[in-house]
């Protein structure tokens, strides 16, 4: 009996070695192919077959296989990426391009960097179409290295990543990919200037978990968790906040992006600190409040610190070892803005490093379900609520409460029925930031507090 067991063990080990060797050989071929041709983008049509991602029903055995249908859904936010190119030809798109003297928006590089999968002609495969908008490979990476074999045995998620597939299940990788367009980068066509916003482009804002949920085209089933690990909504949200601060401060340090003529590039500053009603009424009440987190001279346009505010609130809960460093760097940065460009850039580098350390700390650990309750309490606590004096930061706060409540429902910590009851409070908080012209800091804090207390009562 012992001899038979030993033989079975040896046979099993040899079988595993054979599979491992096949996988290594397969991976090496994939990596080699990726090295030679991974710069080519094959286009949406390459993923659209009915045996791949082009089915009408999400009934695939491994993945849904109706991902194309979701991507191009015309009536939902899930289809926004497929509509990105077509909006350039709209009346609004042409008006913006005309004001900026860009010619046709559909051929302006300043627009195409984010409204399409914009790559040089020599990197486009035979089925590639610029008019597809933000296609599969904008997020998943150039397909030539992994497309033909990513579904075949013995391919794994790990081998596909080695062949060039973007590791979007990793929160820092996903944040970096999304931030390129939803926050900005230093690559051509991926930076929304103040001039663009003045011409009519929407203001840039970003929240990773909520935006991911809007674009979700996969099921968090057993197979997904086996191949890519169990997703952690709280971690994804928190890392997204940290990566946004990193991106913002890095771009601020780029001299080519930081100025526009003799003026600073106002993209980096809080829009609503300047865009308020102007009146000569000597008894008019100010429509802003002094922010204790910004030690800077009165009257200066404050930096757009919506993500900084949120990180200051939650770092003490999620990464206490990094919290004091981040808070100190944040205050120093705001103070330096009142001193001069060189001082502000130096302080931005320190804040960038603090956000980087915070992101790394958040990315390597998971969070117990109850942690979301603590984070929600931190966001609405008396210690942080005085910082919700501006529209942008308040929008981030209510999106955070919303996405964290959803994560509690997914984790089974809050029932669907209870969440539905709380939704009225969430909607009141959203209504309080429904329009920057009507935004009132005190009304928002009251609405956010009610929503947070309703959630906290369920803990």
Helices and strands as residue ranges (DSSP letters): H 2-37, G 44-47, H 67-71, G 77-79, H 80-83, G 86-89, H 91-99, G 105-107, H 109-115, G 121-123, G 130-132, H 136-140, G 143-145, H 157-162, H 171-182, H 194-199, H 208-214, H 222-228, H 233-252, H 255-258, E 259-260, E 263-264, G 266-268, H 271-274, H 306-318, H 320-337, H 341-363, H 371-379, H 382-385, H 391-410, H 416-432, G 436-438, H 441-456
